[in-house]
Amino acid sequence: VQLQASGGGLVQAGDSLRLSCVVSGETSNIYTMGWFRQAVGKEREIVAAIKWRNDNTNVEDSVKGRFTISRDNGKKTVNLQMDTLKLEDTAVYYCNRNSVVKFLWGQGTQVTVSS
């Protein structure tokens, strides 16, 4: 499985971005996909997750009410709509299977929020 995240960029605080992740390859063993982020000097953390076969989602408290995760199984994509961005949302964002055993990490997409 290959993961290709895109949609990042440089925005101002309060702006919105929509990230997309294309999942290439066999997806039958995916149960939950997640969006993760890693800021400079910090560990990678999960931001939001979505079940691959139903609409159950989970969003971390730090982004709740601002970020929305969705998926399109036909297109094998997982999206992250990010609204009301804050400076602390600046990070490299990745998608991956939300399980103990993850796929090989892709390059991620940089999100930079300026004041």
C-alpha positions as CSV (number, residue, x, y, z in Angstrom):
1,V,0.0,0.0,0.0
2,Q,1.2,3.5,-0.9
3,L,-0.1,6.6,0.7
4,Q,0.0,10.0,-1.0
5,A,-1.1,13.0,1.0
6,S,-1.6,16.4,-0.7
7,G,-3.3,19.7,-0.2
8,G,-1.1,21.4,2.3
9,G,0.1,24.9,2.1
10,L,0.8,28.2,3.7
11,V,-2.3,29.9,5.1
12,Q,-3.2,32.5,7.7
13,A,-4.8,31.8,11.0
14,G,-8.5,31.4,10.5
15,D,-8.2,30.0,7.0
16,S,-9.2,26.6,5.7
17,L,-7.4,23.8,3.9
18,R,-8.6,20.4,2.6
19,L,-6.1,17.6,2.7
20,S,-6.5,14.5,0.6
21,C,-4.8,11.1,0.9
22,V,-4.9,8.6,-1.9
23,V,-4.5,5.0,-0.8
24,S,-3.0,2.8,-3.6
25,G,-3.0,-0.9,-3.4
26,E,-4.9,-3.6,-1.5
27,T,-7.3,-2.0,1.0
28,S,-9.2,-5.1,2.2
29,N,-7.2,-5.2,5.4
30,I,-7.9,-1.6,6.3
31,Y,-10.3,-1.1,9.2
32,T,-9.5,2.4,10.2
33,M,-7.6,5.2,8.5
34,G,-6.3,8.2,10.3
35,W,-4.7,11.6,9.7
36,F,-1.6,12.2,11.8
37,R,0.6,15.2,12.2
38,Q,4.1,15.9,13.4
39,A,5.2,19.4,14.4
40,V,8.9,20.3,14.6
41,G,10.4,18.9,17.8
42,K,7.3,16.9,18.7
43,E,6.1,13.4,18.3
44,R,3.7,12.3,15.6
45,E,0.1,12.4,16.9
46,I,-3.2,11.3,15.5
47,V,-5.6,14.0,14.6
48,A,-8.7,12.1,13.3
49,A,-9.7,8.7,12.3
50,I,-12.4,7.1,10.2
51,K,-13.7,3.6,9.8
52,W,-13.1,2.3,6.3
53,R,-16.5,0.5,6.0
54,N,-18.8,2.8,7.9
55,D,-19.1,6.5,8.9
56,N,-17.8,6.2,12.4
57,T,-15.2,8.9,13.0
58,N,-13.1,10.2,15.9
59,V,-11.5,13.5,16.1
60,E,-9.0,14.6,18.8
61,D,-10.1,17.2,21.3
62,S,-7.4,19.7,20.0
63,V,-9.2,19.9,16.6
64,K,-12.7,19.0,17.5
65,G,-15.2,21.3,15.9
66,R,-12.6,22.5,13.4
67,F,-11.5,19.4,11.5
68,T,-13.6,16.9,9.7
69,I,-12.5,13.6,8.3
70,S,-14.2,11.8,5.5
71,R,-13.5,9.1,2.9
72,D,-14.4,8.0,-0.5
73,N,-13.9,4.3,-0.9
74,G,-14.5,4.3,-4.6
75,K,-11.7,6.7,-5.0
76,K,-9.7,5.2,-2.2
77,T,-9.2,8.6,-0.6
78,V,-9.4,10.0,2.9
79,N,-9.9,13.7,3.3
80,L,-9.3,16.1,6.1
81,Q,-11.2,19.4,6.0
82,M,-9.5,21.8,8.3
83,D,-11.3,25.0,9.2
84,T,-10.4,27.9,11.5
85,L,-6.7,26.9,11.4
86,K,-4.5,28.0,14.3
87,L,-0.8,28.6,14.6
88,E,-0.5,25.3,16.5
89,D,-1.9,23.3,13.6
90,T,1.4,23.9,11.8
91,A,2.9,20.5,11.1
92,V,3.5,17.8,8.5
93,Y,0.3,15.9,8.0
94,Y,0.3,12.2,7.1
95,C,-2.4,9.6,6.6
96,N,-2.0,6.0,7.6
97,R,-3.9,3.0,8.9
98,N,-4.8,3.6,12.5
99,S,-3.6,0.4,13.9
100,V,-0.6,-1.0,15.7
101,V,0.9,-2.2,12.4
102,K,0.9,0.7,10.0
103,F,1.7,1.0,6.4
104,L,5.0,2.6,5.3
105,W,4.6,6.3,5.9
106,G,4.4,8.6,2.9
107,Q,6.0,11.9,2.6
108,G,3.1,13.8,4.1
109,T,2.0,17.3,3.3
110,Q,3.2,20.5,5.0
111,V,0.7,22.8,6.6
112,T,2.0,26.1,7.8
113,V,-0.3,28.6,9.6
114,S,0.9,32.1,10.0
115,S,-0.5,35.0,12.0
